Amino acid sequence: MRDEVRGETRDGQGAPLRPDARRNRERILEVALAELTRAADAPLSTIAKKAGVGQGTFYRNFPNREALVLEVYRFEMQQVADTAAQLLSTRAPDRALREWMDRLAQYAMAKAGLADALRKSTSNFGSLAELGHGPVTRAVTLLLAANEQAGTIRPGVTPDDFVLAIAGLWQIAPHSDWQPRATRLLDLVMDGLRAGAPGVGAPGTEASGVTD
């Protein structure tokens, strides 16, 4: 797990990991991401071997498949979430939101194998459209607040509203010609968010679906 305030990686008891232990954990996660993305049922023994760690080290970090898959998923979603603030620092709020939606779609399609692994390994996980909440919910909250303040979306949209609106992403087959369908869906969502926005049509308001 990670300490979100200090950025430290900690063990299951909450103690900071030693540098060598942290490197082992990060290497396991790196290999697991690649293997689980490629095959949802990738053997844990294969992941440990490719990570260059023994079975004891592996299971001290991740006692079972569910713990590993959840941590990989959580780490990847944190990377997606972190781009929200980066986009807001260089884009108008509505453009930042729309580009972030594209990045989320790209993640959803590229990590289909990881999503399958999550479904197979976790019995308590609901819909992938829920996004695991946590960091992604905070990213959505940040983006929506910036847009509401700028008057570029309708007032009162909540993160739950947003998650429900984009849930169709997870109904698109990742190995199909997914980009036109995802773009159309997200453009429709963006149009809906703009409906009734007090600042729509004001100078600086970007058109939907425009990216660099």
C-alpha positions in Angstrom: 0.0 0.0 0.0 1.1 3.6 -0.4 1.0 6.5 2.0 -0.8 9.1 -0.1 0.5 12.0 2.0 4.2 11.1 2.1 4.3 8.9 -1.1 5.8 6.1 0.9 5.2 2.4 0.1 4.3 0.5 3.3 3.8 -3.1 4.2 0.6 -4.8 5.4 1.2 -3.5 9.0 1.6 0.1 7.9 5.4 0.2 8.4 7.6 1.9 5.6 9.3 -0.7 3.5 13.1 -0.9 3.3 14.6 0.2 0.0 15.3 -3.4 -1.1 11.9 -4.6 -0.1 10.3 -1.6 -1.9 12.2 -2.4 -5.1 11.1 -6.0 -4.9 7.5 -4.9 -4.5 7.7 -2.5 -7.4 9.3 -5.0 -9.6 6.5 -7.5 -8.8 3.9 -4.9 -9.7 5.6 -4.0 -12.9 5.8 -7.6 -14.1 2.3 -8.4 -12.8 0.9 -5.5 -14.9 2.5 -6.8 -18.0 1.5 -10.5 -17.4 -2.0 -9.9 -16.3 -2.7 -7.5 -19.1 -1.5 -10.2 -21.5 -3.4 -13.1 -19.8 -5.9 -12.7 -17.0 -5.0 -16.1 -15.5 -1.2 -15.6 -15.6 0.3 -18.0 -12.9 1.6 -16.2 -9.8 4.7 -18.5 -10.0 5.5 -17.1 -13.4 5.1 -13.5 -12.2 7.4 -14.2 -9.2 10.0 -15.8 -11.5 10.0 -13.0 -14.0 10.2 -10.5 -11.2 13.3 -12.3 -9.9 11.9 -12.9 -6.4 11.4 -16.1 -4.4 8.0 -17.5 -3.5 8.5 -16.3 0.1 9.2 -12.7 -0.9 6.3 -12.8 -3.3 3.7 -14.0 -0.8 4.9 -11.7 1.9 4.0 -8.8 -0.4 0.9 -10.4 -1.9 -0.6 -13.3 0.0 -3.0 -14.2 -2.8 -4.0 -13.4 -6.3 -6.8 -11.0 -5.2 -4.3 -8.9 -3.3 -1.9 -8.7 -6.2 -4.6 -7.9 -8.8 -6.2 -5.2 -6.7 -2.9 -3.5 -6.0 -1.9 -3.5 -9.7 -5.4 -2.1 -10.6 -5.1 0.5 -7.9 -1.7 1.6 -9.0 -2.7 1.9 -12.6 -5.9 3.9 -11.8 -3.7 6.2 -9.7 -1.6 7.0 -12.8 -4.8 7.8 -14.8 -6.1 10.0 -11.9 -2.8 11.9 -11.7 -3.2 13.2 -15.2 -6.3 15.3 -14.2 -4.2 17.9 -12.3 -1.6 17.9 -15.1 -4.2 18.6 -17.7 -5.9 21.4 -15.7 -2.6 23.1 -15.3 -2.2 23.5 -19.1 -5.8 23.4 -20.5 -9.1 25.2 -20.2 -11.2 23.2 -17.7 -13.6 21.8 -20.3 -10.8 20.7 -22.6 -8.9 19.2 -19.7 -12.1 17.2 -18.7 -12.6 16.0 -22.3 -9.0 15.0 -22.8 -9.0 13.2 -19.5 -12.0 11.2 -20.6 -10.1 10.1 -23.7 -7.2 8.9 -21.5 -9.6 7.0 -19.3 -11.1 5.3 -22.4 -7.6 4.4 -23.7 -6.8 2.9 -20.3 -10.0 0.9 -20.3 -9.3 -0.6 -23.7 -5.5 -1.1 -23.3 -5.9 -2.8 -19.9 -8.7 -5.2 -20.9 -6.7 -8.2 -19.7 -6.2 -6.6 -16.3 -9.9 -5.9 -16.1 -10.6 -9.6 -16.8 -8.1 -10.6 -14.1 -9.9 -8.3 -11.7 -13.3 -9.8 -12.5 -11.9 -13.4 -12.1 -9.9 -12.7 -8.9 -12.2 -10.5 -6.8 -15.6 -11.7 -5.7 -16.4 -8.5 -3.8 -15.8 -6.1 -6.7 -18.8 -4.7 -8.4 -18.8 -3.2 -11.9 -15.6 -1.9 -13.5 -17.6 1.2 -14.4 -17.3 2.0 -10.7 -13.6 2.7 -11.4 -12.6 1.5 -7.9 -13.4 5.0 -6.6 -10.6 6.4 -4.5 -8.1 8.4 -6.6 -10.2 8.4 -9.8 -13.2 9.8 -7.8 -10.9 12.5 -6.5 -9.7 13.3 -10.0 -13.3 13.5 -11.3 -14.2 15.8 -8.4 -11.3 18.1 -9.2 -12.2 18.3 -12.9 -15.9 18.8 -12.2 -15.2 21.5 -9.7 -12.9 23.4 -12.0 -15.5 23.3 -14.8 -18.4 24.3 -12.5 -16.3 27.3 -11.3 -15.6 28.2 -14.9 -19.2 27.9 -15.9 -18.4 25.3 -18.6 -20.7 22.5 -17.3 -24.1 22.6 -15.7 -24.1 23.2 -12.0 -24.5 20.3 -9.5 -23.0 17.4 -11.4 -21.6 14.9 -9.0 -18.8 12.3 -9.5 -21.4 9.6 -9.2 -23.4 11.3 -12.0 -20.3 11.3 -14.1 -19.4 7.6 -13.5 -22.9 6.6 -14.4 -22.8 8.7 -17.6 -19.6 7.1 -18.9 -20.4 3.5 -17.8 -21.0 2.6 -21.4 -17.2 2.6 -22.0 -17.1 -0.8 -20.3 -19.6 -2.2 -22.7 -17.3 -1.6 -25.7 -15.3 -4.6 -26.8 -11.6 -3.7 -26.5 -10.6 -5.7 -29.5 -13.1 -4.0 -31.8 -12.8 -0.7 -33.6 -13.5 0.9 -30.3 -12.2 4.5 -30.8 -15.0 5.9 -32.9 -17.6 4.4 -30.5 -15.8 5.7 -27.4 -15.3 9.1 -29.0 -19.0 9.4 -29.9 -20.1 8.3 -26.4 -17.8 10.7 -24.6 -18.8 13.6 -26.9 -22.4 12.9 -26.0 -21.5 12.9 -22.3 -19.7 16.1 -22.7 -22.6 17.7 -24.6 -24.9 16.6 -21.7 -22.5 18.2 -19.1 -22.5 21.4 -21.1 -26.3 21.6 -21.4 -27.4 24.5 -19.1 -23.9 25.6 -18.3 -23.9 29.4 -17.6 -20.6 30.0 -19.4 -21.2 28.0 -22.6 -20.5 30.1 -25.6 -18.2 32.4 -23.7 -14.7 33.1 -25.0 -12.2 30.3 -24.2 -14.8 27.6 -24.2 -13.5 24.6 -26.2 -15.4 22.5 -28.6 -16.0 18.9 -27.5 -13.8 16.1 -28.6 -10.8 18.4 -29.5 -7.4 17.1 -28.5 -3.9 17.8 -29.5 
